[in-house]
């Protein structure tokens, strides 16, 4: 179930995507697919264990126009929080 948060006076949601165990390029491909179904301002929290995700996710966000809000690592577990941004 998605958590609901208020952002800029607009209701948005945070979705969790577990990409643990998936290797490059699957975590970014799954992130891209989920972002395509979200509304602008929605957040997605992705969990990954692929070491390449540290490079791939920020690069994908920069190239696609989505905002990487947060990134952290605990052991092998990487967590990325990405805000869906629609590019015109």
N, C-alpha and C positions, 0 to 999 in steps of 0.2 A: 504494500500500500504506500502511496506517495505521501510525503509530508507536505503540508500547505504552509507557505510563507507569504508575507506581504512584502512587496518590493515596489518602491516608487508609487505608492497608492494604487497599485494594480495587483490583483491576486495572481500569484504564480506558484508553481509547484516544484518540488525537488524529486527527481526520479533517481533511483539507485540502479546502476548497471554493474553486474558482477562479471568481469572478463578474466577472472582468475584462471590460470592454467592455459590461457590462449596465447599463442605466439604471434609475432609480427607477420602480417599486417592486421590480423583479426581484431585486436582491441580497438584500433582506430576505425576499422570498417563498421563494427558494431556501434561505436559512438556516433559515427556519421549517420547511420540508419536511424538511431533513436532521436538524434537532434532534428532530423527532417520531419519528425512527427510532433515536435514540441512547438509551443507558442513562443513568441519573442519574450524574453525575460525569464523563461523557465530555466531551472537549474538541473543539471544532471551530475550526479556523483558517481564516478566510475572507479571501480576497484580493479587493479591489474597486478599481475606478478611478472610480466615480461619486462626484463631490464631495458629493452629498447623503447618502451613506452615513455620513459623519461625524456627521450628526444622526440619521439613520434607525436605524442599528444600536443605538446606546446607548438610544434611545427604545424600540425594540422589546424590548430586554433588560429594561428597567425595567418595561414594561407586562406582559411575559409571565412574569417571575419567573426568567429565566435570568441567569447572572452574566457580565458583561463583565469578563474577567480582564485583558485587555491590548488596547491600541489604539495603533498607531503609523503614521506616514506616511513614505515615502521617495519623494520626487518625486510623481508622480501615483498611485503604488501605496499603497493603504491596506490594513493588515492588522488584523484583529480576531480575538481569541481569546475564545471564549464557552464557558462551562461549562454543560452541560445540567443543569437543576434541575427536578425534578418538583414541581409545586405541588399540594397536596391540597385 
